Amino acid sequence: MPIEIYETLERTVGKEGAKAVIKSIESTISEFTEYKLRTSKDELLDVMRKEFVTKDFFEERLNALRSELLGIMRQDKAELLGIMKQDKAELLGKIDTLYEKTEKDKTEILGIVDKKDLYMAA
């Protein structure tokens, strides 16, 4: 407090009265400052809690994403297995067709060779 205020109070209410008023004002200012610091600190902590992710929230979100990803992977795996089964069936069908054609060609060639042997033997 400026000394002029104290001197004015002292002339008006006396030395003891001025001391009491000044102490009261200083005490009020001090209490208000402490209150404001506590309030500001609490407000800041509250804002920080709202803005920053907590460990529990992070783990919860991570587990949700993990579950979602596993679901997608299972779906993709099932789809790929279905495609692979279709491709396998198609390839086995082509192999069987090729085998039948090969056996037919083999029988035909053996027949030609046998006829040739017969012509040559006669």
Secondary structure, 3 states (H helix, E strand, C coil): CCHHHHHHHHHHHCHHHHHHHHHHHHHHHHHHHHHHHHHHHHHHHHHHHHHCCCHHHHHHHHHHHHHHHHHHHHHHHHHHHHHHHHHHHHHHHHHHHHHHHHHHHHHHHHHHHHHHHHHHHC
